[in-house]
């Protein structure tokens, strides 16, 4: 189950942090490390900081975009010290609840815990790709953790959740099937196309419509069957609009 939990680092600039992340993961039984556009990798500094976790480092996969790294994941959780966009707050989880959700969902599909660049964290655009947002309950006067420390803490909670899952009162298990990240992206593309077709969105002045709708559907987290129903509705709307806009022709006599 833990092999289905993907730790993703975005644009890491110090390779030593990649090695430290591998070490933090291995101590808690995780091994699925993914890197999005790391600035230096492979690198001797990463090897040195990995200590006994070179196997995790050697198996790390490198992606060019976050979309590629999470395409087959059914749950994506982003990490940050604070909510960066106060207008569009994402659903916030504690570390413990985050771990329960990841462990439960990992029984069926790959899931991802995403960390941003060391100095900037996750951007608002990257957070829009996430179903939830997790923050470590640190000292409010100085809630600053380096990325390896944050990975260690959250992986520890994942380890505890894995050990708890066999307990009768473990509440993380969910029977529903959820769409993968790439399927959600197809839905958002379909939704935007349809809203453009009915002039709900003006291409020259799109505003924040899709940002708000992404937040709505990520928060609601529709099941796979529900998403298919929504796409069916969109297809029916497009067919109706196309029919109304088709020119009327007369048969030749």
Secondary structure, DSSP 8 states (H G I E B T S, - for coil): -GGGEEEEEES---HHHHHHHHHHHHHTT--EEEEES-SS-S-HHHHHHHTT-HHHHHT-EEESSHHHHHTTEEEEEEE-SS-S-TTS---EE-HHHHHHHHHHHHTTSEEEEEE-BTTTB--HHHHTT-SEEE-----TT-----HHHHHHHHHHHHHHHHHHTTSTT--------B--HHHHHHHHHHHHHHHHHTTSSBTTB-TTHHHHHHHHHHHHT-BHHHHHHHHHHHHHHHHHHHHHHS-------
